[in-house]
Amino acid sequence: MEVLKITPRGYCHGVVDAFRIAKRVREETTGPVHMLGMLVHNTHATDDLQAQGIALVDQPNRLQGLEHIKEGTVIFTAHGVSPQVKERAVELGLTPVDATCSDVVRTHELVADLARKGYEVVYIGRKGHPEPEGVMGEAPGRVHLVQEPADIDALDLHGDRIAVTCQTTLSVWDTEDLIGRVRARYPQAEVYNEICRATQERQEAAVEAAKEVDVVIVVGSPRSSNSLRLVEVVKKLGHKPAYLVDRLEDLQVEWFRGAKRVGVTSGASTPTQLTRRVIEHLEALEGVTS
């Protein structure tokens, strides 16, 4: 099977920085070390961190998770946390270490600044994802999470000071559509598109590569928002079949029936060695005709 290795793919700067911080903390700390949620949304990377002695506390929300940590160091993940979580960690006598991606930090600062200036902030994000949870905590009651057009229709905002921003790992095209819907309803809304460059570049490359292949494989975790969005944009805009695989065993031979060329990309938190194994397996795969 001919394999097109789509670039860029794999680790973004925020993931690399988070790993570097976690490694330093584990090496320099003698007591217990916990990550409050998956440091990055990849099961293989999380398993590796746990093997290094960093315990995972994975609760529905970060505040609940903190109550399960009795002592030691707590690492805030690349997705960021709310100010309330940071304050509670100190109250509990824990040593906090912040591994939040710099792009997410910028969004936190933006939302906090807008709220101080009296804005109502429409925040486009995925419900249940930790990144929106953290950002919304910057201005409770002033940040309104929307995921679907119906959420925008349900908004009841007043005044001239309205702003719209977004989660960093969304689909570029879907986000532009939702921003347009907000602007149609609130023409006075100021737009701050916060999708990170790494996310945008990976999506654009995957859509472009889809023109040259029969099927696209995205190596990434089901928990990874940016990996899921890669699958979505290839299907929607690249008009080619796309499949998410978390491990080599997830590959299914029927996906490749009649295919001569397959494209491979990966999420921003997917270990390089995993993507390499998938590529090698596909390159060794004989043509599937029936």
C-alpha positions, 0 to 999 in steps of 0.5 A: 500500500502506498502511504502519503505521510501528511505533514505537519502531524504529531506533537504541537509545541504545547504538548512538548512543553507539557511533557517537558514540565511533567518530566522536570517535576517528576525528576525534582520532586520526592513526594507524590505527583498527580496530573489533574486529568490527562496531561494531554488527551492521548491514552498512550502518553498518559500510560507512559506518564503513569509508568514514570510515577505521575498518578492520574486523577481523572474526574468529571471536572477539575474541582472534584478531582482536586478533592481526591488528592491528599498531598504533594504536587498537582500538575494542571494539564495542557488544557488549562484550569479555572482560577477556582481550581488554582485557588482550591489547590492552594487551599488544600496545601498542594503544590501546583504546577501549571502545564497549560498550553501558551495558546490556551493561556492567551485565551484565558487572558483574553476572556478575563480582560473582556469580562473586566471591560463589561463584555458578554463573551460567546465562547464556541467550544465542546461541552464537557471538554476541559478547555472550555471548563477552564476558560469559562471559570475566568468570568462565571456568568459572563461566558456563554458556551455554544456548540451548535447553532441551536445554542446560538439561537437560545442566547439572550444577550443585550448591550453593545459589548459582546465578543465571540471567541473559541476553543483552540482545537476546533474545526476551522471551518465549523468555527467560522460558520458558528462565528458567522451565526453569532455575528448575524444575530449580534452584528456588534459582536467583536470576533477573536478567533483563537484556534491555534496555528498548529490545529489550523495547519494540520487541518488544512494539510489533511484536507489538501492531502485528501485530494491525492488519496483514497482514504485517510487515517488519523492516529489519535485518541477518542478523547482528543478534540483536535484528532476528532476534528481532523477526521471530521474535516477530511470527511466534510471538506476532503470528501474522502473516508477518514478513520480515527485509530488509537492503536495499531489493532484498530485498523480494519482491513475493509477500510482499504478495499480498492484503495491504492493510496492512503494518507496518514496524519495524527493528532497533536498529542499522539506519540510519534512512535505510534504513528510510525508503527501505523505507517509501517503496517500500512506500507506492508499491507497488500492491496485489498480488492475484495 
